[in-house]
Amino acid sequence: MDLKPQPLPSSSRLFSIVVPSWNNLAYLKTCVESVRRNSAAPHQVVVHVNDGSDGTLAWVRSEGLPHTWSASNVGVCHAVNESAALARQDLVLYLNDDMYCCPDWDTALLQRVEAIGHDAFMLSGTMIEPVPSGNHCVAVSDFGRDVETFRPSELLRSFRSLARPDWYGATWPPTLVARRWWRAVGGFSPEFSPGMGGDNDLSMKLWAAGCRVFLGVGSSLSYHFMSKSTGRVARNDGRRQFLRKWGVTSSFFDRYYLRRGRPATGTALAEPERTVAFRWGRRVGGLRARLA
């Protein structure tokens, strides 16, 4: 499948924001409040409620939020796909419920969309996290490890100083794609449920379909409390699944295709240079995939 980029309609300045949530009501309220308070436009917010017996389902209904629901936790892949089916806008953004969007977060993303000029892209905002994780694509500054200790006023005074240059390798939420491309590649692959490795797989599916713009926007900032839901699930072996499916490791894809974490010196990524290291990595990946 090779999709052809198309111009987005001039009216495409709103997002359909899909948020999966699993009995995480305090974080979900904080997340939705930040979208409402700190967005430049009235975006559509769609929630998938996993279980919801902690009051989440009742709260989502009382707020009049479009939503989907499952009686138990179905994982990120199914949850995001189901809620994305309710998207009304041309741009779909996946946001975790343990994130707080800073002012201008959406404006910065829209400016990049307009500069790109077509719908073949994946954009990520840049996360601010309280502790180092080895992820070079995030900013690190502690404004609270959970909602009980969160200091939003301090964050709002300081977040602009944490902006960074744009970077290659968009994969993580906040993740923005055109709805046409989302639907064409089928969103998240259910076989990666509950979700580990699903982000990389979605990027690879977009790459295989012809997308070459994978940009992290350094001035679109959101605070991330870090794994307040994923830490509670039995994790699938996403790395092995990715290797079996694509014949290369996810780290190989990140390094040679997405160039994750490198400063963005342009918009579209070029095809990987066929160096000796690249060819050797492809060969080793193929051998590992047959043994996995």
C-alpha positions, 0 to 999 in steps of 0.5 A, a space after each residue: 500500500 502506497 498512499 499519496 499525500 493530499 492537501 488537508 482542507 483549510 478548515 482542518 484546524 481542530 483535532 479529535 483527541 482520543 483518550 483511553 482511560 482505565 479507572 484513572 479518574 483523577 488523572 483523566 479529569 486533570 487531562 481533560 481540564 488541561 485540554 479545555 483550559 490550555 487549547 487554542 481551539 475547541 477540539 473534540 475529546 473522545 474517551 474510551 472507558 475501560 471498566 469505569 467502576 471508579 466513577 469514570 463512566 459516570 463522570 464522562 457521561 455527566 460531562 457529555 463527552 463522546 465515549 466508548 466503553 468496555 466492561 473490562 480493560 481491553 488495552 490501548 490498541 483496542 481502546 484507541 481504535 474504538 474511540 477513534 471511530 467516533 472522530 469527527 475531525 480530519 486530524 486525530 490525536 492520541 493522548 494518554 490520560 496521565 498527561 497535562 497539556 501546556 498552553 499553545 500545545 495545539 497551536 505548535 502542532 497546527 503550525 507544523 501541519 500547515 508548514 508540511 502542507 499535506 496529510 502524510 505525517 506523524 507528529 508528536 508533542 514533546 513530553 516533560 517527565 519528572 524523572 530521567 528515563 533515558 529517553 532523549 526526546 523528552 524534557 526532564 523537570 519535576 512538577 509532581 510525580 502524581 496528581 496529588 503532588 502535581 504543581 500546575 502553577 509552577 509548571 505553567 510558569 516554567 514550561 516555555 523554558 523547557 521547549 527544545 528544537 524539533 526532533 526526528 522519530 515521532 511515535 509517542 503520544 501526544 501523537 497526531 495523524 491525519 484521519 485518512 491515513 489512520 483509517 488506511 493503515 487500520 490504526 493500532 494493530 490489535 495483535 500488539 494488545 495491550 499495547 507495548 510495541 504498538 506505537 512503533 508498529 503504527 509508525 512502521 505501517 505509516 512508513 510502509 504506506 509512504 509516509 516520511 514525515 515523523 517529527 517531534 515538535 519541541 514547542 508542543 509541550 505536555 507534562 507526563 506522570 509516566 505509566 499510571 495505567 500501563 504499570 498495572 497490566 500484563 505486558 505483551 512482548 512488543 519487541 519480539 512481535 515487532 521483530 517477527 512482523 517486520 523482520 527488523 528490531 524496533 531499535 533498528 527501525 528507530 535508528 535507521 528509519 525514524 532517526 529518533 532523537 536526532 535534531 530535525 534538519 528538514 521535514 521529510 526523512 530520506 530513505 536509510 543509507 545502505 551502509 555496511 552497518 545498515 546491511 548487517 543490521 538488516 541481515 541479523 534482524 532477518 535471522 533473529 526474526 526466523 528464530 523468534 
